[in-house]
């Protein structure tokens, strides 16, 4: 979108070809928000990813977004996820991490402008999904953080659970806040909360509180 005088002009856009159908089923596009990737090699260097409640993750060329087509979508790729996507993906070091409702955390690698499955988190499907957050030291020591929350129903209440996965192999869970619940248990979960990682601390929003996690001091032996 650009500005001409006092008007904004739409230069390009993307709308799914079945927009009327998915709108009627409350499966609209963009429920989790888009993510812009750094420049990539290949025919499509400028990519944006966006998912919807129908479980489709669209890989779109920002230089040619495809607009609206009546029979099929003019995009680079469509990755079909198991559940609805209410959460934005996260990017780190040529990896895309995405976690839909009723699904598991997926690690998709980016190669030549396309996505391919690398690994999945261990365990069964989880509802709801989550928006991942990545902490790392540049291209090293990557950790993917997610928060287990609750579904749309207010009751029964559910505790938030902080999870940490190896960013190079998300099948390897490094930590969760229920492993030592007496010490680490988080508060009552709220919907759509996202971990914030800064200055060696991980912040988890819960009902009426913010839980803060960090490295423990080493035990001192007398």
C-alpha positions as CSV (number, residue, x, y, z in Angstrom):
1,X,0.0,0.0,0.0
2,X,1.3,3.4,-1.0
3,X,0.2,7.0,-0.5
4,X,-0.8,9.3,-3.3
5,X,-1.7,12.7,-2.0
6,X,-4.3,12.2,0.7
7,X,-5.2,8.7,-0.5
8,X,-3.8,5.2,0.2
9,X,-3.6,3.1,-2.9
10,X,-3.6,-0.7,-2.7
11,X,-0.7,-1.9,-4.9
12,X,-1.2,-5.6,-4.3
13,X,-3.1,-8.1,-2.1
14,X,-4.0,-11.7,-1.6
15,X,-7.5,-13.2,-1.0
16,X,-8.2,-17.0,-1.0
17,X,-10.2,-18.2,-3.9
18,X,-12.8,-19.8,-1.6
19,X,-13.3,-16.7,0.5
20,X,-17.1,-16.9,0.6
21,X,-17.0,-20.5,1.8
22,X,-14.4,-20.0,4.5
23,X,-16.1,-16.8,5.6
24,X,-19.4,-18.6,6.0
25,X,-17.6,-21.3,8.2
26,X,-15.8,-18.7,10.3
27,X,-12.5,-19.9,8.9
28,X,-11.2,-16.5,7.9
29,X,-7.6,-15.8,6.9
30,X,-5.2,-14.0,9.1
31,X,-6.4,-15.0,12.5
32,X,-2.9,-15.3,13.8
33,X,-1.2,-12.5,11.8
34,X,1.5,-12.6,9.1
35,X,5.2,-13.0,9.3
36,X,7.7,-11.5,6.9
37,X,10.8,-13.6,6.1
38,X,14.3,-12.2,5.4
39,X,15.4,-12.3,1.8
40,X,15.6,-15.9,0.4
41,X,17.5,-17.5,-2.4
42,X,15.6,-18.7,-5.5
43,X,12.8,-17.4,-7.6
44,X,10.9,-15.9,-4.7
45,X,13.3,-13.9,-2.5
46,X,10.6,-11.8,-0.7
47,X,8.1,-14.0,1.2
48,X,5.3,-13.5,3.7
49,X,3.5,-16.3,5.5
50,X,0.0,-16.1,6.8
51,X,-2.4,-18.8,8.1
52,X,-6.1,-19.1,8.7
53,X,-8.7,-20.9,10.7
54,X,-9.0,-23.5,7.9
55,X,-5.5,-24.8,8.7
56,X,-3.9,-23.5,5.6
57,X,-0.5,-21.7,5.9
58,X,0.1,-19.7,2.7
59,X,3.5,-18.9,1.4
60,X,3.1,-15.7,-0.6
61,X,5.5,-13.8,-2.9
62,X,5.5,-10.2,-1.7
63,X,6.4,-9.0,-5.2
64,X,3.4,-10.9,-6.7
65,X,0.8,-11.6,-4.0
66,X,-1.7,-13.3,-6.3
67,X,-4.7,-11.1,-5.7
68,X,-8.1,-12.9,-6.0
69,X,-8.5,-15.8,-8.4
70,X,-11.8,-17.6,-8.9
71,X,-10.6,-21.2,-9.1
72,X,-7.3,-21.6,-7.2
73,X,-4.8,-19.5,-5.3
74,X,-1.9,-18.0,-7.1
75,X,0.7,-18.4,-4.3
76,X,4.1,-20.0,-3.9
77,X,3.0,-22.8,-1.6
78,X,0.2,-23.9,0.7
79,X,1.0,-26.0,3.7
80,X,-2.0,-27.8,5.2
81,X,-1.9,-28.0,9.0
82,X,-4.0,-30.4,11.1
83,X,-5.9,-27.7,13.0
84,X,-7.1,-24.1,12.9
85,X,-4.3,-21.5,13.0
86,X,-5.0,-18.8,15.6
87,X,-1.3,-18.1,16.1
88,X,1.4,-16.5,14.0
89,X,4.5,-18.6,13.1
90,X,8.0,-17.7,14.3
91,X,11.2,-17.6,12.3
92,X,14.8,-18.4,13.2
93,X,17.8,-19.5,11.1
94,X,15.8,-20.8,8.1
95,X,13.3,-22.5,10.4
96,X,9.6,-21.8,10.7
97,X,7.8,-22.8,13.9
98,X,4.0,-23.1,13.8
99,X,1.5,-24.5,16.2
100,X,-2.2,-24.8,15.3
101,X,-5.1,-25.8,17.4
102,X,-5.5,-29.6,17.9
103,X,-2.0,-30.1,16.5
104,X,1.6,-30.2,17.6
105,X,4.5,-27.8,17.2
106,X,5.9,-28.1,13.7
107,X,9.4,-27.1,12.5
108,X,9.4,-26.3,8.8
109,X,12.7,-25.5,7.1
110,X,12.9,-22.8,4.4
111,X,14.8,-23.9,1.2
112,X,14.7,-21.9,-2.1
113,X,11.5,-20.2,-1.1
114,X,9.6,-23.3,-0.1
115,X,8.8,-25.0,3.2
116,X,9.5,-28.6,4.1
117,X,8.7,-30.4,7.3
118,X,11.8,-31.0,9.5
119,X,10.5,-32.3,12.9
120,X,7.5,-32.3,15.1
121,X,7.3,-31.9,18.8
122,X,6.8,-35.2,20.7
123,X,3.5,-36.1,22.3
124,X,-0.1,-36.0,21.1
125,X,-2.1,-33.1,19.7
126,X,-2.7,-30.1,22.0
127,X,-5.7,-27.8,22.0
128,X,-5.3,-24.9,21.8
129,X,-2.1,-24.2,19.8
130,X,0.3,-21.3,20.6
131,X,2.3,-18.5,19.1
132,X,6.0,-19.6,19.5
133,X,8.8,-17.3,20.6
134,X,12.4,-18.0,19.8
135,X,15.4,-17.0,21.9
136,X,19.0,-17.5,20.6
137,X,22.6,-16.3,20.6
138,X,22.6,-15.4,16.9
139,X,22.5,-18.7,15.0
140,X,23.3,-20.7,18.1
141,X,21.6,-22.1,21.2
142,X,18.1,-21.5,19.8
143,X,15.1,-22.3,22.1
144,X,11.5,-22.3,21.0
145,X,9.1,-21.2,23.8
146,X,5.3,-21.9,23.9
147,X,2.6,-21.5,26.5
148,X,-0.1,-24.1,27.0
149,X,-3.3,-22.2,27.7
150,X,-7.0,-22.9,27.6
151,X,-9.7,-23.3,25.0
152,X,-12.7,-21.0,24.5
153,X,-14.6,-22.3,27.5
154,X,-14.0,-20.3,30.7
155,X,-14.5,-23.4,32.9
156,X,-12.8,-25.6,33.9
157,X,-9.9,-23.3,34.5
158,X,-6.5,-24.5,33.3
159,X,-3.1,-23.6,34.5
160,X,-0.6,-22.1,32.0
161,X,2.3,-24.3,31.2
162,X,5.6,-22.9,29.8
163,X,7.4,-25.2,27.4
164,X,10.9,-24.9,26.0
165,X,12.1,-26.9,22.9
166,X,15.4,-27.3,21.2
167,X,15.1,-25.1,18.1
168,X,17.2,-27.5,16.0
169,X,15.1,-30.5,17.0
170,X,11.7,-29.6,18.5
171,X,11.0,-33.3,19.3
172,X,13.4,-32.6,22.2
173,X,11.7,-30.8,25.0
174,X,14.2,-29.0,27.2
175,X,11.9,-27.9,30.0
176,X,8.3,-27.4,31.1
177,X,7.0,-25.6,34.1
178,X,5.2,-28.7,35.4
179,X,8.3,-30.9,35.7
180,X,8.9,-29.3,39.1
181,X,5.4,-27.9,39.8
182,X,6.1,-27.0,43.5
183,X,8.8,-24.6,42.3
184,X,7.8,-23.6,38.8
185,X,4.1,-23.8,38.4
186,X,2.5,-20.9,36.5
187,X,-0.8,-19.2,37.2
188,X,-4.2,-19.6,35.7
189,X,-4.0,-19.4,31.9
190,X,-5.4,-16.7,29.7
191,X,-6.1,-16.9,25.9
192,X,-3.6,-15.8,23.3
193,X,-0.8,-15.0,25.7
194,X,2.8,-15.0,24.2
195,X,6.1,-15.5,26.0
196,X,8.4,-12.5,26.2
197,X,12.1,-13.2,26.4
198,X,14.5,-10.4,27.4
199,X,17.7,-10.1,29.4
200,X,17.9,-13.8,30.4
201,X,14.3,-13.9,31.7
202,X,11.1,-15.5,30.3
203,X,7.8,-13.7,31.1
204,X,4.5,-15.5,31.1
205,X,1.3,-13.6,31.4
206,X,-1.4,-15.4,33.5
207,X,-4.6,-14.3,35.2
208,X,-3.8,-11.4,37.6
209,X,-0.1,-12.1,37.5
210,X,3.1,-12.3,35.4
211,X,5.3,-15.3,36.1
212,X,9.1,-14.7,35.5
213,X,11.5,-17.6,34.8
214,X,15.3,-17.6,34.6
215,X,18.4,-19.6,35.4
216,X,18.7,-20.8,39.0
217,X,21.8,-19.9,41.0
218,X,24.0,-22.9,41.6
219,X,23.6,-24.6,44.9
220,X,26.3,-23.7,47.5
221,X,27.8,-26.7,49.3
222,X,29.1,-25.8,52.8
